[in-house]
Amino acid sequence: MARPLTGRALVRAGLAAGAVLAARQWIRRRRRVELRGRAVLIAGGSRGLGLALAREFGRRGARVAICGRDADTLERARQDLAGRGIEVQALACDVGNRDQAFRTVEDLAARLGGLDVLVNVAGVVEVGPLETMTLADFDEAMRTNFWGPLHTTLAALGPLRARGGGRIVTVASIGGKVAVPHLLPYAASKFAVAGLSEGLRAELARDGILVTTVDPGLMRTGSPRHAIFKGRHRAEFAWFSVADALPGLSMDAERAARRIVEACRHGDASVVLGLPAKLAVALHALAPGVTADALGVVHRLLPPPGGIGTTGAPGRESASAWSPSWLTALGERAARALNQAA
């Protein structure tokens, strides 16, 4: 039988824990960089969290470049940032296309006179039960959520190494830690990109490039209107958009952007955003079987297959009495503020 810790042993354990925390803080301070004048490229910076990050980097004096798939959305974002006094470059790009991604990163790095920070935030979301998902859905999720960050990262390595180091921030998801039902293509792609990001940190540290993996929980960015919903698409949109808008369950995008930028400045290995996400990660690490069983119960409460089946409908075409409503008011406000609505 193990003996209980004595008072002296508890003191020693406390001192050891304090020393570890102090060493961690010292390392963070040594790694900290100032952002004024730094060249920052945000892939997926035209709306949502990407735009919030572009504003936050710009507020701190960085020179910002953004890319996104839709030219009109990108132009509105460029005007928004320029109107805030932020030096900004913008190019339309589908990061899932290797050639486009490489050309765009090289072009924007040249316009900025080099590159200090790459932020990967572009992503797609498909919502619905497995029976409504096709191989094409998994392919699209991987193309954008995994291959996109890989393309931009490989393209950015040359400019970053030419600077003698830099930062890469990849926004994964709590869905890359815990596989939530009705988000299977999304979760699979986010697990993949989280593994890529963590592996890149180990391999690029010797080049002075510090990679940060970000795992946000639900966040008020207005993104549900651009997600694709399948099966009983109005019911799927309702639960997803309501959960994405409720305080306590979801996080304010601007606050998330500040946390991410601070993690980038200090070269942190990872950051999990939002209390529900932190609790889910902790529970899954301690008792993965319990988490899996609980998610099985959640799956039974979500809409069954049916409706439009494998045909996808965007959130903006999936309105119901539940959404938009007063329950999604904060999400709708975020959509207007973060360029999700024309």
Steps between C-alpha positions, in 0.01 A plus 500: 500500500636841402581724791328840517715799415653672800494876545864521390429295187206722414721806533762344271233410246363854513848649452565268205170597338578867558843459342348335192247784461771763549720331238207490258432871548868581451507303174182676382653841570818407315300388197269802496516718191358841423265517203547860389634497146479121470363343179198279574311288246157367600361224278123530539519859624203640310228423756422348839787418733751567221380859466500545878862382502593735216354791698686395816837457328446833324406672827837393634683659208556198276493522121222266395423291193181297464365249252161335455299324233228759432623818331208719616534390863875554477458854365260592782755368749780698337293818522411426862866460597620799297227711662652412839839629389646152449749445220349208309553293187229266370483225235226252412615142550368149560764356734376149423646548152873441530608723212277788609621473859868503407463790255295705747736451795802583284327809354379635834835435670666696219254789541569506874875486449526166679298301749511471880168333586268261317151441642291213361132552577317418173252218543171340397232329710246232400227413752277193499488130593742255340223360276481835320875541446671397177863432417499838327419666836799335665716594202394867516557516876849356462578715197430825684556420868810281464658542156440876507715563812761255370521684166535844657748377760729337244483814286582722801803306622739669257407859596493409872842335488637798307397712801687267732179369657143600566163374608234270355155489659257231391140519618378143550193446722365328807363275226863395444521381861153354556296369204156661532205319329359642175836662421695196388676633184588819689628308805709262290667788317561692823657197669730480196601865503555496877743211456671683216536817706640321805747309283610817323583662833744221580663508156521876444624612842863461390432760227371750756142448377257448787167337413187556710195273480173670594198293605195726537166381624179662378561860402273787402628577150176475299641200312189273512344688209790378280511142631335225292209313660368164387207274577244694705695813423275749680515302824876451461550873441282580802698300758835599353430874474330522841790323674745719308333817629422432867720668764665241720511248216666726244784750518522856370712506182689817589605357836607179326706704252682676784582166664627353174721800423650484849571128456668582168712775656625266773549201272268278704466140383123488536198684631147371565238775493181503705415336832269232346780403260755478782268284707428271203872455426578429866216247535594326176863471613400355838210278390474459123245221536269720704531776239423262215192364679378853579538602136302192402213635711538842336475336158161350593371849582604652167278496188473158329571452127237612252411835351719591204729202562845534348414829330663783693344839576690798645389635833367820345245282313405290805300745714228382739302630796800425721766666287529785443325598824579671828702189586743575218508880540866509606597278210317723253671805647836328458415413139443868422810614687732238346404524132295180493198684357518717190 
